[in-house]
């Protein structure tokens, strides 16, 4: 990997995982286009990074803002790396989830990465070697109570990534998928943190996720799933889902203690 020759568009750069990935890439000499909705955080991040970088404050779920970003960067020569990291989380039962929240979760976590990737494909194909990395989740492989919208979006993102990887196998574009488990970032609500503690779930730091992200690229992997026993559960869920059904249903009383109607979603 010739890091210093890379120009990376990183969405969700103002969030915890986004900031950690930005710092890891900048240390390698990658030039970054930092995209998010929080201008102050983006500019503060830029000041912390070695090298020359660009800040683009945009709501990528807005078609006009997304198209404006694509046009601007294409005019500047495009990018060689696209990291679809932006996401939204929501903890509630399906019954208590509003239509607005359902649409927002699916739009941000699934449709935006698909549309952004589609828009950049023509110019990505013009470079010698390019990369598309989609940041998914353990919940893109395991359905979890109280996370119906989020799981649907991340299952979709995993399927999109796998299909795209195979579709572009005869091109210069390398496609990868990274699935973190629970991570200590502001995307999670207080209820989510409390639930993970009650369930005994391991919570990783953003820096640990960024380390795995860099290994994914350096080792030329197409997929990486972070954490044990999560990786084991993913395999069992794929082969014997009824076993995971039983294990997670036993935890349902604990999960339901932390599920309540809420609109406190955080988009980064």
KOLVEX-692786 format. One record per residue (C-alpha): z, x, y; residue number from 1; residue in one letter. Coordinates in nm, 4 decimals, always signed. Example, Ala and Ser with C-alpha at 12.3 -4.5 7.8 and 13.67 -1.06 7.14 Angstrom:
BEGIN
+----------+----------+----------+------+------+
|       pz |       px |       py | resi | resn |
+----------+----------+----------+------+------+
|  +0.7800 |  +1.2300 |  -0.4500 |    1 |    A |
|  +0.7140 |  +1.3670 |  -0.1060 |    2 |    S |
+----------+----------+----------+------+------+
// end
This chain:
BEGIN
+----------+----------+----------+------+------+
|       pz |       px |       py | resi | resn |
+----------+----------+----------+------+------+
|  +0.0000 |  +0.0000 |  +0.0000 |    1 |    X |
|  -0.1069 |  +0.1495 |  +0.3338 |    2 |    X |
|  +0.1687 |  -0.0156 |  +0.5312 |    3 |    X |
|  +0.0708 |  +0.1195 |  +0.8733 |    4 |    X |
|  -0.2723 |  -0.0453 |  +0.8437 |    5 |    X |
|  -0.1252 |  -0.3908 |  +0.7835 |    6 |    X |
|  -0.1005 |  -0.6694 |  +1.0400 |    7 |    X |
|  +0.1238 |  -0.9480 |  +0.9119 |    8 |    X |
|  +0.1606 |  -1.3084 |  +1.0259 |    9 |    X |
|  +0.5159 |  -1.4090 |  +0.9350 |   10 |    X |
|  +0.6124 |  -1.7749 |  +0.9739 |   11 |    X |
|  +0.9766 |  -1.8766 |  +1.0027 |   12 |    X |
|  +1.0476 |  -1.5367 |  +1.1573 |   13 |    X |
|  +1.3442 |  -1.6685 |  +1.3558 |   14 |    X |
|  +1.5354 |  -1.7656 |  +1.0385 |   15 |    X |
|  +1.7585 |  -1.5497 |  +0.8235 |   16 |    X |
|  +1.5091 |  -1.4588 |  +0.5500 |   17 |    X |
|  +1.2302 |  -1.4253 |  +0.8067 |   18 |    X |
|  +1.4287 |  -1.1806 |  +1.0181 |   19 |    X |
|  +1.5221 |  -0.9731 |  +0.7136 |   20 |    X |
|  +1.1594 |  -0.9585 |  +0.5952 |   21 |    X |
|  +1.0441 |  -0.8682 |  +0.9467 |   22 |    X |
|  +1.2872 |  -0.5756 |  +0.9619 |   23 |    X |
|  +1.1864 |  -0.4510 |  +0.6171 |   24 |    X |
|  +0.8139 |  -0.4630 |  +0.7000 |   25 |    X |
|  +0.8580 |  -0.3076 |  +1.0457 |   26 |    X |
|  +1.0475 |  -0.0157 |  +0.8922 |   27 |    X |
|  +0.7356 |  +0.0521 |  +0.6833 |   28 |    X |
|  +0.5131 |  +0.0537 |  +0.9910 |   29 |    X |
|  +0.3611 |  -0.2949 |  +0.9555 |   30 |    X |
|  +0.2511 |  -0.4646 |  +1.2791 |   31 |    X |
|  +0.3972 |  -0.8162 |  +1.2911 |   32 |    X |
|  +0.3034 |  -1.1488 |  +1.4444 |   33 |    X |
|  +0.6374 |  -1.3283 |  +1.4571 |   34 |    X |
|  +0.5975 |  -1.7065 |  +1.4443 |   35 |    X |
|  +0.8685 |  -1.9702 |  +1.4780 |   36 |    X |
|  +1.0006 |  -2.2460 |  +1.7004 |   37 |    X |
|  +1.2900 |  -2.0586 |  +1.8613 |   38 |    X |
|  +1.1465 |  -1.8396 |  +2.1369 |   39 |    X |
|  +1.4761 |  -1.6702 |  +2.2245 |   40 |    X |
|  +1.5400 |  -1.5661 |  +1.8637 |   41 |    X |
|  +1.1851 |  -1.4401 |  +1.8196 |   42 |    X |
|  +1.1995 |  -1.2217 |  +2.1309 |   43 |    X |
|  +1.5464 |  -1.0951 |  +2.0376 |   44 |    X |
|  +1.4125 |  -1.0006 |  +1.6934 |   45 |    X |
|  +1.1121 |  -0.8245 |  +1.8430 |   46 |    X |
|  +1.3425 |  -0.6053 |  +2.0535 |   47 |    X |
|  +1.5242 |  -0.4916 |  +1.7383 |   48 |    X |
|  +1.2109 |  -0.3828 |  +1.5527 |   49 |    X |
|  +1.0468 |  -0.0406 |  +1.5596 |   50 |    X |
|  +0.6762 |  -0.0483 |  +1.6504 |   51 |    X |
|  +0.4554 |  -0.2904 |  +1.8416 |   52 |    X |
|  +0.4763 |  -0.6590 |  +1.7537 |   53 |    X |
|  +0.3678 |  -0.9967 |  +1.8878 |   54 |    X |
|  +0.5658 |  -1.3187 |  +1.9364 |   55 |    X |
|  +0.4014 |  -1.6596 |  +1.8980 |   56 |    X |
|  +0.6292 |  -1.9590 |  +1.9504 |   57 |    X |
|  +0.4618 |  -2.2565 |  +1.7816 |   58 |    X |
|  +0.5263 |  -2.5737 |  +1.5847 |   59 |    X |
|  +0.2910 |  -2.5215 |  +1.2922 |   60 |    X |
|  +0.3220 |  -2.8832 |  +1.1828 |   61 |    X |
|  +0.1363 |  -2.9686 |  +1.5037 |   62 |    X |
|  -0.2383 |  -2.9405 |  +1.4331 |   63 |    X |
|  -0.3266 |  -2.8343 |  +1.7880 |   64 |    X |
|  -0.0642 |  -2.5593 |  +1.8004 |   65 |    X |
|  -0.1583 |  -2.4377 |  +1.4518 |   66 |    X |
|  -0.5302 |  -2.4262 |  +1.5345 |   67 |    X |
|  -0.4567 |  -2.2501 |  +1.8630 |   68 |    X |
|  -0.2606 |  -1.9810 |  +1.6779 |   69 |    X |
|  -0.5392 |  -1.9293 |  +1.4238 |   70 |    X |
|  -0.8043 |  -1.9046 |  +1.6970 |   71 |    X |
|  -0.5956 |  -1.6615 |  +1.9030 |   72 |    X |
|  -0.5268 |  -1.4255 |  +1.6137 |   73 |    X |
|  -0.8833 |  -1.4433 |  +1.4839 |   74 |    X |
|  -1.0095 |  -1.3402 |  +1.8283 |   75 |    X |
|  -0.7666 |  -1.0464 |  +1.8177 |   76 |    X |
|  -0.9126 |  -0.9269 |  +1.4883 |   77 |    X |
|  -0.7161 |  -1.1386 |  +1.2455 |   78 |    X |
|  -0.4413 |  -1.0386 |  +1.0050 |   79 |    X |
|  -0.4294 |  -0.8636 |  +0.6693 |   80 |    X |
|  -0.1127 |  -1.0296 |  +0.5443 |   81 |    X |
|  +0.0026 |  -1.3913 |  +0.5628 |   82 |    X |
|  +0.3637 |  -1.4699 |  +0.4733 |   83 |    X |
|  +0.4339 |  -1.8430 |  +0.4519 |   84 |    X |
|  +0.8114 |  -1.8373 |  +0.4892 |   85 |    X |
|  +0.8993 |  -2.1255 |  +0.7250 |   86 |    X |
|  +1.0862 |  -2.4097 |  +0.5616 |   87 |    X |
|  +1.3242 |  -2.6999 |  +0.5983 |   88 |    X |
|  +1.6041 |  -2.8090 |  +0.3647 |   89 |    X |
|  +1.7630 |  -3.1521 |  +0.3283 |   90 |    X |
|  +2.0539 |  -3.2555 |  +0.1065 |   91 |    X |
|  +2.0783 |  -3.6273 |  +0.0281 |   92 |    X |
|  +1.9858 |  -3.8848 |  -0.2321 |   93 |    X |
|  +1.6320 |  -4.0172 |  -0.2147 |   94 |    X |
|  +1.7685 |  -4.3592 |  -0.1241 |   95 |    X |
|  +1.9413 |  -4.2145 |  +0.1820 |   96 |    X |
|  +1.6473 |  -3.9987 |  +0.2922 |   97 |    X |
|  +1.4428 |  -4.1420 |  +0.5768 |   98 |    X |
|  +1.0639 |  -4.1563 |  +0.5744 |   99 |    X |
|  +1.0659 |  -3.9213 |  +0.8733 |  100 |    X |
|  +1.2641 |  -3.6586 |  +0.6839 |  101 |    X |
|  +1.0489 |  -3.6917 |  +0.3712 |  102 |    X |
|  +0.7327 |  -3.6388 |  +0.5748 |  103 |    X |
|  +0.8852 |  -3.3487 |  +0.7670 |  104 |    X |
|  +0.9997 |  -3.1640 |  +0.4543 |  105 |    X |
|  +0.6643 |  -3.2038 |  +0.2783 |  106 |    X |
|  +0.4683 |  -3.1167 |  +0.5923 |  107 |    X |
|  +0.6690 |  -2.8043 |  +0.6757 |  108 |    X |
|  +0.7219 |  -2.6685 |  +0.3250 |  109 |    X |
|  +0.3891 |  -2.7564 |  +0.1644 |  110 |    X |
|  +0.1143 |  -2.8807 |  +0.3946 |  111 |    X |
|  +0.1607 |  -2.6151 |  +0.6637 |  112 |    X |
|  +0.1289 |  -2.3225 |  +0.4180 |  113 |    X |
|  -0.1793 |  -2.4864 |  +0.2635 |  114 |    X |
|  -0.3465 |  -2.5564 |  +0.5973 |  115 |    X |
|  -0.2582 |  -2.2171 |  +0.7459 |  116 |    X |
|  -0.3882 |  -2.0379 |  +0.4374 |  117 |    X |
|  -0.7089 |  -2.2410 |  +0.4409 |  118 |    X |
|  -0.7650 |  -2.1588 |  +0.8079 |  119 |    X |
|  -0.7187 |  -1.7829 |  +0.7599 |  120 |    X |
|  -0.9185 |  -1.7452 |  +0.4370 |  121 |    X |
|  -1.2557 |  -1.6705 |  +0.6024 |  122 |    X |
|  -1.1233 |  -1.3748 |  +0.8016 |  123 |    X |
|  -0.8939 |  -1.2540 |  +0.5209 |  124 |    X |
|  -1.2013 |  -1.2175 |  +0.3009 |  125 |    X |
|  -1.3577 |  -0.9816 |  +0.5567 |  126 |    X |
|  -1.0934 |  -0.7117 |  +0.5071 |  127 |    X |
|  -1.0764 |  -0.4643 |  +0.2201 |  128 |    X |
|  -0.7422 |  -0.5760 |  +0.0757 |  129 |    X |
|  -0.5328 |  -0.8647 |  +0.2007 |  130 |    X |
|  -0.2183 |  -1.0455 |  +0.0918 |  131 |    X |
|  -0.0887 |  -1.4024 |  +0.0912 |  132 |    X |
|  +0.2790 |  -1.4365 |  -0.0010 |  133 |    X |
|  +0.4400 |  -1.7789 |  -0.0283 |  134 |    X |
|  +0.8192 |  -1.8003 |  -0.0194 |  135 |    X |
|  +0.9252 |  -2.0684 |  -0.2640 |  136 |    X |
|  +1.2571 |  -2.1420 |  -0.4298 |  137 |    X |
|  +1.4359 |  -2.1696 |  -0.7621 |  138 |    X |
|  +1.4106 |  -2.5425 |  -0.6845 |  139 |    X |
|  +1.0348 |  -2.5044 |  -0.7117 |  140 |    X |
|  +1.0903 |  -2.4764 |  -1.0880 |  141 |    X |
|  +1.4077 |  -2.6772 |  -1.1474 |  142 |    X |
|  +1.4560 |  -3.0320 |  -1.0202 |  143 |    X |
|  +1.8006 |  -3.0746 |  -0.8647 |  144 |    X |
|  +1.9895 |  -3.3905 |  -0.7700 |  145 |    X |
|  +2.0158 |  -3.4424 |  -0.3952 |  146 |    X |
|  +1.7125 |  -3.2230 |  -0.3340 |  147 |    X |
|  +1.4268 |  -3.4588 |  -0.4249 |  148 |    X |
|  +1.2159 |  -3.3945 |  -0.1139 |  149 |    X |
|  +1.2830 |  -3.0214 |  -0.1109 |  150 |    X |
|  +1.2101 |  -2.9827 |  -0.4821 |  151 |    X |
|  +0.8874 |  -3.1826 |  -0.4505 |  152 |    X |
|  +0.7716 |  -2.9572 |  -0.1677 |  153 |    X |
|  +0.8606 |  -2.6324 |  -0.3464 |  154 |    X |
|  +0.7176 |  -2.7470 |  -0.6818 |  155 |    X |
|  +0.4009 |  -2.8193 |  -0.4864 |  156 |    X |
|  +0.4055 |  -2.4792 |  -0.3171 |  157 |    X |
|  +0.4412 |  -2.3048 |  -0.6530 |  158 |    X |
|  +0.1491 |  -2.5032 |  -0.7947 |  159 |    X |
|  -0.0589 |  -2.4313 |  -0.4854 |  160 |    X |
|  +0.0148 |  -2.0587 |  -0.5111 |  161 |    X |
|  -0.0705 |  -2.0441 |  -0.8812 |  162 |    X |
|  -0.3963 |  -2.2319 |  -0.8320 |  163 |    X |
|  -0.4918 |  -2.0177 |  -0.5329 |  164 |    X |
|  -0.4119 |  -1.6967 |  -0.7207 |  165 |    X |
|  -0.6547 |  -1.7953 |  -0.9948 |  166 |    X |
|  -0.9133 |  -1.9293 |  -0.7513 |  167 |    X |
|  -0.9202 |  -1.6017 |  -0.5538 |  168 |    X |
|  -0.8951 |  -1.3691 |  -0.8549 |  169 |    X |
|  -1.2489 |  -1.2378 |  -0.7947 |  170 |    X |
|  -1.1880 |  -1.1626 |  -0.4251 |  171 |    X |
|  -1.0042 |  -0.8967 |  -0.2239 |  172 |    X |
|  -0.7101 |  -1.1336 |  -0.1574 |  173 |    X |
|  -0.3870 |  -1.0801 |  -0.3495 |  174 |    X |
|  -0.1713 |  -1.3927 |  -0.3845 |  175 |    X |
|  +0.2012 |  -1.3824 |  -0.4682 |  176 |    X |
|  +0.4989 |  -1.6166 |  -0.4963 |  177 |    X |
|  +0.8636 |  -1.5245 |  -0.4357 |  178 |    X |
|  +1.1380 |  -1.7690 |  -0.5381 |  179 |    X |
|  +1.4823 |  -1.6994 |  -0.3901 |  180 |    X |
|  +1.7917 |  -1.8824 |  -0.5123 |  181 |    X |
|  +2.0641 |  -2.0006 |  -0.2715 |  182 |    X |
|  +2.0663 |  -1.7721 |  +0.0314 |  183 |    X |
|  +2.3136 |  -1.7363 |  +0.3180 |  184 |    X |
|  +2.0996 |  -1.8644 |  +0.6064 |  185 |    X |
|  +2.1218 |  -2.1326 |  +0.8746 |  186 |    X |
|  +1.8630 |  -2.3469 |  +0.6959 |  187 |    X |
|  +2.1483 |  -2.4658 |  +0.4746 |  188 |    X |
|  +2.3981 |  -2.7250 |  +0.5942 |  189 |    X |
|  +2.7746 |  -2.6832 |  +0.5681 |  190 |    X |
|  +2.7640 |  -2.9360 |  +0.2836 |  191 |    X |
|  +2.5146 |  -2.7183 |  +0.0948 |  192 |    X |
|  +2.7352 |  -2.4117 |  +0.1271 |  193 |    X |
|  +3.0407 |  -2.6101 |  +0.0133 |  194 |    X |
|  +2.8496 |  -2.7531 |  -0.2808 |  195 |    X |
|  +2.7290 |  -2.4102 |  -0.3944 |  196 |    X |
|  +3.0864 |  -2.2828 |  -0.3789 |  197 |    X |
|  +3.2163 |  -2.5785 |  -0.5797 |  198 |    X |
|  +2.9436 |  -2.5302 |  -0.8408 |  199 |    X |
|  +3.0063 |  -2.1569 |  -0.8619 |  200 |    X |
|  +2.6500 |  -2.0741 |  -0.7554 |  201 |    X |
|  +2.5744 |  -1.7201 |  -0.6431 |  202 |    X |
|  +2.4560 |  -1.7003 |  -0.2809 |  203 |    X |
|  +2.2388 |  -1.4021 |  -0.1848 |  204 |    X |
|  +2.2051 |  -1.2318 |  +0.1523 |  205 |    X |
|  +1.8726 |  -1.2469 |  +0.3390 |  206 |    X |
|  +1.8556 |  -0.8685 |  +0.3082 |  207 |    X |
|  +1.8650 |  -0.8959 |  -0.0713 |  208 |    X |
|  +1.5741 |  -1.1417 |  -0.0598 |  209 |    X |
|  +1.3818 |  -0.9075 |  +0.1708 |  210 |    X |
|  +1.4369 |  -0.6212 |  -0.0759 |  211 |    X |
|  +1.2878 |  -0.8309 |  -0.3552 |  212 |    X |
|  +1.0001 |  -0.9251 |  -0.1244 |  213 |    X |
|  +0.9167 |  -0.5589 |  -0.0685 |  214 |    X |
|  +0.9370 |  -0.4844 |  -0.4424 |  215 |    X |
|  +0.6982 |  -0.7729 |  -0.5073 |  216 |    X |
|  +0.4391 |  -0.6048 |  -0.2862 |  217 |    X |
|  +0.5074 |  -0.2464 |  -0.3895 |  218 |    X |
|  +0.4892 |  -0.3297 |  -0.7609 |  219 |    X |
|  +0.1809 |  -0.5518 |  -0.7169 |  220 |    X |
|  +0.3515 |  -0.8522 |  -0.8758 |  221 |    X |
|  +0.2131 |  -1.2044 |  -0.8534 |  222 |    X |
|  +0.5479 |  -1.3775 |  -0.9115 |  223 |    X |
|  +0.9152 |  -1.2965 |  -0.8745 |  224 |    X |
|  +1.2165 |  -1.5213 |  -0.9356 |  225 |    X |
|  +1.5441 |  -1.3962 |  -0.7944 |  226 |    X |
|  +1.8761 |  -1.4124 |  -0.9757 |  227 |    X |
|  +2.0418 |  -1.4619 |  -1.3114 |  228 |    X |
|  +2.1150 |  -1.7114 |  -1.4681 |  229 |    X |
|  +1.8543 |  -1.8866 |  -1.2506 |  230 |    X |
|  +1.5623 |  -1.7014 |  -1.4159 |  231 |    X |
|  +1.6942 |  -1.8020 |  -1.7577 |  232 |    X |
|  +1.7358 |  -2.1649 |  -1.6498 |  233 |    X |
|  +1.3771 |  -2.1666 |  -1.5235 |  234 |    X |
|  +1.2503 |  -2.0507 |  -1.8638 |  235 |    X |
|  +1.4654 |  -2.3007 |  -2.0519 |  236 |    X |
|  +1.3643 |  -2.5794 |  -1.8141 |  237 |    X |
|  +0.9988 |  -2.5020 |  -1.8825 |  238 |    X |
|  +1.0383 |  -2.5006 |  -2.2612 |  239 |    X |
|  +1.3310 |  -2.7359 |  -2.3238 |  240 |    X |
|  +1.3904 |  -2.9456 |  -2.0099 |  241 |    X |
|  +1.6251 |  -3.1849 |  -2.1884 |  242 |    X |
|  +1.8774 |  -2.9011 |  -2.2289 |  243 |    X |
|  +1.8798 |  -2.8437 |  -1.8533 |  244 |    X |
|  +1.8984 |  -3.2205 |  -1.7979 |  245 |    X |
|  +2.2273 |  -3.2265 |  -1.9884 |  246 |    X |
|  +2.3685 |  -2.9200 |  -1.8120 |  247 |    X |
|  +2.2913 |  -3.0480 |  -1.4626 |  248 |    X |
|  +2.3921 |  -3.4074 |  -1.5325 |  249 |    X |
|  +2.7390 |  -3.2770 |  -1.6202 |  250 |    X |
|  +2.7551 |  -3.1364 |  -1.2666 |  251 |    X |
|  +2.6377 |  -3.4595 |  -1.1026 |  252 |    X |
|  +2.9897 |  -3.5785 |  -1.0046 |  253 |    X |
|  +3.0429 |  -3.2518 |  -0.8139 |  254 |    X |
|  +2.7002 |  -3.2694 |  -0.6510 |  255 |    X |
|  +2.7542 |  -3.6284 |  -0.5378 |  256 |    X |
|  +3.0712 |  -3.5282 |  -0.3547 |  257 |    X |
|  +2.8566 |  -3.3351 |  -0.1086 |  258 |    X |
|  +2.5612 |  -3.5721 |  -0.0754 |  259 |    X |
|  +2.5776 |  -3.7999 |  +0.2256 |  260 |    X |
|  +2.3246 |  -3.9560 |  +0.4642 |  261 |    X |
|  +2.2495 |  -3.6926 |  +0.7280 |  262 |    X |
|  +1.9778 |  -3.6031 |  +0.9711 |  263 |    X |
|  +2.1086 |  -3.2520 |  +1.0405 |  264 |    X |
|  +1.8020 |  -3.0729 |  +0.9061 |  265 |    X |
|  +1.7300 |  -2.7280 |  +1.0421 |  266 |    X |
|  +1.3762 |  -2.6013 |  +1.0825 |  267 |    X |
|  +1.3298 |  -2.2275 |  +1.1425 |  268 |    X |
+----------+----------+----------+------+------+
// end
